[in-house]
Amino acid sequence: MRIRTVAAMAVVTLWMGMMATSRAAAAVNLELRPSLQSVAPGMPVEITLVAFWDGFGESEFTIVDAALTWDPTVLALEGPAVPTGAHTWSFMFGFLLDSLRDGLNADCGSDLYCDPFTEAPFNDGDAFFQASSFSKAGATEGGLPIATFKFRALVETPLTAVVIEEMLGLSPSSTKVMNGLHANGLTDVTGTLQDADITIAAPPTLSVADVTVAVGRTAYVVVSGGIRNDNVLGIEVLLELVPRAESIGAVEFTVADDILQFDDPWPVVGTFQAFDIDLSGSPLLNGSIEDNGTFVSTPVAFSGDLAGYPLFASADAEGVWDVVLSTTEGESRWSLQTVTPTELDHGTVSVVDLGDGDGSGRIDLRDAAEFQACYTGFAVPAAQPAYSLEPALRCSVYDFDDDGDLDEDDHRAFFMAMSGPIP
């Protein structure tokens, strides 16, 4: 992101000729604000031109000229400028006639109001925009929206920008904010110029791995994957357990204080909390994590194991429960800006008898092979059981004595429970 100060000029070039101007304290700043700072290829990108006041000098203006550039190999301009905000631009609005704009705009014939998208697209990465009116607009400290430019992201890139150029073209055309009418002279009130930075990348994914739990036992549903957010205060990740029609008994999340934090998308700058948002007591929606990143001024990228949610299967449980994953990302409760939608990959919880890892209804040689792969020997139980290593999420069904490892005691119990080889 570049922020530049533009020096006032004594003379500027407008579409209707040379107009004398006077110098004034620079007070009206121009900023390009993207609706999304991180997008996936193929997604639309709306970038709004905003005039904001720095609290000093003049805040009123009647004309905005903006020379824009971008990389046409990664962004495509897809439509005419759209009026945005409360002010009505009664005199001129849009991309001006190309022959009067140094070749920056597509040739639209003799029309003063240039709509190049009906004849030739802007595919060269530059354009000139003007908004003007007979009545005065007022820049505010929060920003007065002027126009929105519609782009589409084409290919992945770690960073690209739509730039407000100070000068562009052969004459050249310049970016200026002016106050006054053409016939009465103009006062230059141009302040700083701020570009729009955009990251184009595949959307992040959060996933829940399928888990198998023995009846009467506790297991962990692990949420893994990626989070990418822009300027957010925090995010909640929520899980819901939904039994399928044939399931019986109950599978419920345990108390939320048991949620394990594996990693933190906002280390140092934020706080990571596990809590229960299910005030009704329903077993279906119970367990959440919130990561409050206070204020993160740059995009945050995270990939890895986020948290483990403990759940308990009743002694009479049988069947499959769907684990539905959701987040609060992008909601006004937390976000200062819209964020890249995270793709969500839901999971399942399968309830089986002890020793029956594949849920076939019998303990046989297939289960024996998996038991052998999970076998740890006399391991010391830890916060993450020894068998939480690969193959992680099914080894616990062979822990007959529920001590956090698979050892000789479990070996004896397993072979006593075996029902014989596969027929």
RAQUI-V5992 format. One line per field, one symbol per residue. ss: DSSP state (~ for helix, > for strand, _ for the rest). phi: phi as a letter, one per 30 degrees, with the letter a starting at -180 (. if undefined). A space follows every 50 residues. Layout:
ss = ???
phi = ???
This chain:
ss = __>>>_____>>>>__>>>>>>>>>>>>>>>>>>___>>____>>>>>>> >>>______>>>>>>>>>>_____>>>____>>________>>>>>_~~~ ____________>>_~~~_______>>>>>>>>>>>>>_>___>>>>>>> >>>___>>>>>>>>>_>>____>>_>>>>__~~~_>>>>>>>>>_>>>>> ____>>>>__>>>>___>>>>>>>>>>>>__>_>>>>>>>>>>____>__ >>>__~~~_>>_________>>>>>_________>>>>>>>>_______> >>>>>>>>>>>>>____>>>>>>>>>>_______>_______>>>_>>>> >>____________~~~~~~~~~~___________~~~___~~~~~~~__ _______~~~~~~~~~~______
phi = .ccbccddcdbbccdckdbdbccbddbcccbccddbcbbcejddbcbcdb cbccjbidccabbbcbccbadddcbbdcaddcebjddccdcbakddeddc bhidcddcicddcdbdddbaddccibabbbbbadcdcbdbddjcdcaccc cbdcbdadabbccdddbajddcdbdbcbbkcedcibcdbdcdbbdccbcc aeddbcbcddbcbdeibcbccccbkbbbbbhcclaccbbbcbddeddbib bbddeddddcccabdcdidbbcbcaccdddidddbajabbccdhbcdbec cbbldcaccdbbcddcdajbcdcccbbcdiddecddbdbddddccdbbbc cbdeicdcidjbcbddddddedddecidcdebeceedddedddbdddcdd chcibcbdddddddddddcjdde
